[in-house]
Amino acid sequence: MSISFENYLVVGISSRALFNLEKENEVFENEGLDAYREYQIVHENDVLSPGSGFT
């Protein structure tokens, strides 16, 4: 059974719009998935800066 969203406004937003993840994306693109995963683990307690979705 499918759900109808006919009477609703549905908004999708990415985490990169909500938070500034430029450094994380740079690590992923330049160093690959394993380096990205390690970066995320090392920085898991860092507070993320607001991204363009906050303005």
N, C-alpha and C positions, 0 to 999 in steps of 0.2 A: 504494500500500500504506500503510495507516494504522498508527500506532504505538499499542500498547495500554499504558495506564498502570494497568491493573487491579491490579497488585501493588506500586504505588508510592504514596507520599504526595507530592503535588505542592503546593508552596506558591508563591504569587505575592505580590510586595511591590512597591509603587511607590517611585520615587525620592523622592517627597515624604514618605514614611514613614521612609525611611532618613536623609534630610537635611532640615534646616530650610530650606525654599525659599519662605518667606513673602514675602520682599522680591521675589524673582523672579516669583512669582505675582502680586503687586501690580502690578509693572511690566507684565506681560502683560495683566492685566484692565483696567488704567486707561489704558495707553498703546498697546496693540496689539502685533501680531507683530513689526513692524520694530523698535520700541523694545526689545522683549524680546530679539530677536536681537542687537542692538547691545550691550545690557547684558551678555549672556552672553559676547560677544567681549571686551569690556573687562575682565570679571571672570573670564576663563577660568583664570587661575592662582591664584585665591583658594581656600583650603581651606574646604570646606563644613562647617558645624556639624552635629552629630548631630541627627537628628529623633526623633520619638516611637518609631520602631522600634528605637532603641538602648536604650530604658529597659526 
